[in-house]
């Protein structure tokens, strides 16, 4: 497993780098002192209990300089990991930096992809070879246990996603219609998703549902069969992941799944020679990874009701660290696409929209492909649009920051339509979006059709230096 390990660790470095690169442009606007959800307010009242519930170095300092230093340290460690320099140390630094963000980011780190990266990174600490410049690591081969745990994570991401689809009883999965509007209703679609949804017939989308179930519930078991079955599994699931990557922007999630799949392969496929024997795991490795294996089994979808409460204590204790997780993607398919738009005005009559960087807004602007970059603010707005503002009060907090002219929050948008002079009023408007039909696109050049649904949350006004509901 030398070559699969080498490929995975380089990919892990790129994935970490993509995460920190994304944060470099967003972290101060998300959790900085003038951001939407300041870490400074969240991390108050230090104690050992709060440190365990929010394991972050940002307890020490959480101003803009500290946040950017955290990102820079994580990015540097990621680059060195890509270059195969001190991989264990680099993984440890990247893990601490990313966990520190995740633990303090509140609603902006509630994604399964964050847990996937932290879990994979933690296990990779035991997988990586020792030394400053280990090369292929022939003298320090990976243990079978660490390889198995990474492949176990890969398996769970797929299999648990299939299980939750069955447990959800979503009619769209049962009637094979789940993929009919999947491409336009995903959080951040791409222009290729338009072509797949609008140009291909219903039978293709119905067949796609069948393929998803076969892959997630059956094919993934090939990972535990002899070598030819594992290789076949790799060459089937890899194009599947690439298709997801180019038709939707799910940050680094699919890249994690894509590259974890290399552990389905083996050294013989790369070098055509006998594989290097795996090393015997240390007592510490067996203990730690054994606990992770036990916890992930107790977290399996549908099993919690049958697991005695004492057996769940390890999972509860490890939950803040996000290194042992339950997964399950697309349990229920979103039937409609809504978008929240921020608009400002100086007279309360004529409103100007704050332009997003990545979300659908201008119907004539083609959806882009930008993953693994993750615009967390825009991503969260998609989730917020599926419920009322009381469930996501941070949306009003963002509107308040726009009224106050926070430069950090304004940088989350493509530009400032008020050129540094905050408006008197800011409101949030809810729109519903649909892909145009091929005929509409040929006639108008638009990718989207949209319809205004009214205000999403109470309009805010800046009066005598204070923000009030209008």
Residue pairs with C-beta under 8 A, 6 or more apart in sequence:
1 141
1 142
1 147
1 263
1 266
1 267
1 275
1 278
2 136
2 137
2 138
2 141
2 142
2 267
2 275
2 276
3 136
3 265
3 267
3 270
3 271
4 147
4 262
4 263
4 265
4 266
4 267
5 127
5 128
5 129
5 137
5 142
5 147
6 84
6 136
6 137
7 259
7 262
8 124
8 127
8 150
8 259
8 260
8 262
8 263
9 81
9 84
9 87
9 91
9 124
9 127
9 128
10 81
10 82
10 84
11 255
11 259
11 262
12 81
12 91
12 120
12 121
12 124
12 259
13 78
13 79
13 80
13 81
13 82
13 83
13 90
13 94
14 78
14 82
14 255
15 117
15 252
15 255
15 256
15 259
15 372
16 74
16 77
16 78
16 81
16 94
16 98
16 117
16 121
17 75
17 78
17 79
17 82
18 251
18 252
18 255
18 372
18 373
18 374
19 74
19 98
19 117
19 251
19 252
19 372
19 374
20 71
20 72
20 74
20 75
20 78
20 94
20 97
20 98
21 75
21 373
22 251
22 372
22 373
22 374
22 375
22 376
23 71
23 74
23 101
24 68
24 71
24 72
24 75
25 411
26 375
26 376
26 377
26 411
26 412
27 35
27 67
27 68
27 70
27 71
27 101
28 34
28 35
28 64
28 67
28 68
28 408
28 411
29 35
29 36
29 377
29 406
29 408
29 409
29 410
29 411
29 412
30 36
30 37
30 105
30 108
30 376
30 377
30 412
31 37
31 38
31 39
31 42
31 62
31 67
31 101
31 104
31 105
31 106
31 108
32 38
32 39
32 63
32 64
32 67
32 408
33 40
33 62
33 63
33 64
34 64
34 401
34 406
34 407
34 408
34 409
35 401
35 406
35 408
35 409
36 108
36 377
36 394
36 397
36 398
36 401
36 409
37 105
37 106
37 107
37 108
37 394
37 397
38 62
39 56
39 58
39 62
39 67
39 104
39 105
40 62
40 63
42 54
42 104
42 106
43 50
43 54
43 56
43 58
43 59
43 62
43 104
46 59
51 59
52 320
53 320
54 103
54 104
54 320
55 99
55 100
55 103
55 320
55 321
56 99
56 100
56 101
56 103
56 104
57 70
57 96
57 97
57 100
58 66
58 67
58 70
58 100
58 101
58 103
58 104
60 66
62 104
64 408
70 97
70 100
70 101
71 97
71 101
73 93
73 97
74 93
74 94
74 97
74 98
76 93
77 89
77 90
77 91
77 93
77 94
77 97
78 90
78 94
80 86
80 90
81 87
81 90
81 91
81 94
84 133
84 134
84 135
85 132
85 133
86 131
86 132
87 128
87 129
87 134
88 125
88 128
88 129
88 130
91 121
91 124
91 125
91 128
92 125
94 121
95 118
95 121
95 122
95 125
98 114
98 117
98 118
98 121
99 118
99 321
99 322
101 109
102 109
102 114
102 118
102 322
103 109
103 320
105 376
106 394
107 380
107 392
107 394
108 376
108 377
108 380
109 376
111 251
111 253
111 379
112 253
112 325
112 327
112 328
112 329
113 250
113 251
113 252
113 253
113 256
113 374
114 322
115 322
115 323
115 325
115 327
116 153
116 157
116 253
116 256
116 257
116 325
116 327
117 252
117 256
118 321
118 322
118 323
119 153
119 292
119 322
119 323
119 324
119 325
120 150
120 153
120 256
120 260
122 292
122 321
122 323
123 146
123 149
123 150
123 153
123 289
123 292
124 146
124 150
126 143
126 145
126 146
126 149
126 281
126 285
126 288
126 289
127 142
127 143
127 146
127 147
127 150
128 137
129 137
129 139
129 140
129 141
129 142
130 140
131 140
134 140
138 276
140 279
141 276
141 277
141 278
141 279
142 278
142 279
143 278
143 279
143 280
143 281
143 285
144 278
144 281
145 281
145 285
145 286
145 289
146 281
146 285
146 289
147 263
147 278
149 289
149 292
149 293
150 260
150 263
151 223
151 260
151 263
151 264
152 293
152 296
153 260
153 296
154 223
154 257
154 260
154 261
154 263
155 220
155 223
155 224
156 296
156 300
156 327
157 257
157 260
157 327
157 329
158 215
158 216
158 220
158 237
158 257
159 216
159 217
159 220
160 300
160 301
160 326
160 327
160 328
161 216
161 327
161 328
161 329
161 330
161 331
162 212
162 213
162 216
162 217
163 217
163 300
163 301
163 302
163 328
164 301
164 328
164 329
164 331
165 173
165 212
165 213
165 216
165 330
165 331
166 173
167 301
167 302
167 331
168 331
168 332
170 178
170 331
170 332
170 333
172 178
172 180
172 333
172 335
173 209
173 213
173 333
176 205
176 206
176 209
176 210
177 205
177 206
177 209
178 209
178 212
178 330
178 333
179 205
179 206
179 208
179 209
179 212
180 197
180 202
180 205
181 197
181 333
181 335
182 197
182 205
182 330
182 333
183 189
183 193
183 194
183 196
183 197
183 247
183 248
183 435
184 193
184 194
184 197
184 337
184 433
184 434
184 435
185 333
185 334
185 335
185 336
185 337
186 193
186 248
186 250
186 334
187 248
187 249
187 250
187 379
187 382
187 383
188 248
188 249
188 250
188 358
188 359
188 367
188 370
188 375
188 378
188 379
188 382
189 247
189 248
189 249
189 360
189 367
190 246
190 247
190 248
190 249
190 367
190 368
190 369
191 366
191 367
191 368
191 369
191 447
192 246
192 247
192 369
193 247
193 248
193 367
194 366
194 367
194 435
194 441
194 447
196 247
197 205
197 435
198 435
198 436
198 437
198 438
198 441
199 438
211 240
215 236
215 237
215 240
219 233
219 236
219 237
220 233
220 237
222 229
222 230
222 232
222 233
222 264
223 230
223 233
223 264
227 266
227 268
230 264
230 265
230 266
231 264
231 265
231 266
231 269
233 261
233 264
234 261
234 262
234 264
234 265
237 261
238 258
238 261
241 254
241 257
241 258
241 261
242 258
244 250
244 254
245 254
245 255
245 258
245 371
246 369
248 371
249 358
249 368
249 369
249 370
249 371
249 373
250 371
251 371
251 372
251 373
251 374
251 379
252 371
252 372
252 374
254 371
255 371
255 372
266 275
267 273
267 275
267 276
268 274
268 275
281 289
291 314
292 323
292 324
294 314
295 314
295 315
295 318
295 324
296 324
296 325
296 326
297 303
298 304
298 307
298 311
298 312
298 314
298 315
299 315
299 324
299 325
299 326
300 326
301 326
301 328
304 312
315 324
318 324
334 386
336 432
337 360
337 432
337 433
337 434
338 385
338 386
338 430
338 431
338 432
338 433
338 453
339 359
339 360
339 361
339 381
339 382
339 385
339 430
339 431
339 432
339 433
339 450
340 381
340 384
340 385
340 395
340 428
340 429
340 430
340 431
340 456
341 353
341 354
341 361
341 428
341 429
341 430
341 431
342 353
342 354
342 398
342 399
342 402
342 413
342 426
342 427
342 428
343 351
343 352
343 353
343 354
343 426
343 427
343 428
343 429
344 351
344 352
344 354
344 402
344 417
344 418
344 422
344 423
344 425
344 426
344 427
345 351
345 352
345 423
345 424
345 425
345 426
345 427
346 423
346 424
346 425
347 424
348 424
348 425
348 470
351 425
351 427
352 417
352 418
352 423
353 361
353 417
354 402
354 413
354 416
354 417
355 361
355 362
355 413
355 414
355 415
355 417
356 378
356 413
356 414
357 375
357 378
357 412
357 413
357 414
358 368
358 370
358 375
358 378
359 375
359 378
359 381
359 382
360 367
360 433
360 447
360 448
363 436
363 446
363 447
363 448
363 449
363 450
364 444
364 445
364 446
364 447
365 447
366 447
367 447
375 412
377 398
377 412
378 412
380 392
380 394
381 395
383 392
384 391
384 392
384 394
384 395
385 430
385 456
389 395
389 396
389 428
389 456
389 457
389 458
395 428
395 456
395 457
396 428
396 457
396 458
396 460
398 409
399 426
399 427
399 428
399 457
399 460
400 426
400 460
400 467
401 409
402 409
402 410
402 422
402 423
402 426
403 422
403 423
403 424
403 425
403 426
403 460
403 461
403 462
403 467
404 422
404 462
404 467
405 420
405 421
405 422
410 416
422 462
423 462
424 461
424 462
425 459
425 460
425 461
425 462
425 470
426 459
426 460
427 455
427 457
427 459
427 460
428 455
428 456
428 457
428 459
429 452
429 453
429 454
429 455
429 456
430 452
430 453
430 454
430 455
430 456
431 450
431 451
431 452
431 453
432 450
432 451
432 453
433 448
433 449
433 450
434 448
434 449
434 450
435 447
435 448
435 449
436 444
436 446
436 447
436 448
436 449
440 446
440 449
441 447
458 469
458 470
459 469
459 470
460 467
460 468
460 469
460 470
461 467
461 468
461 469
461 470
462 468
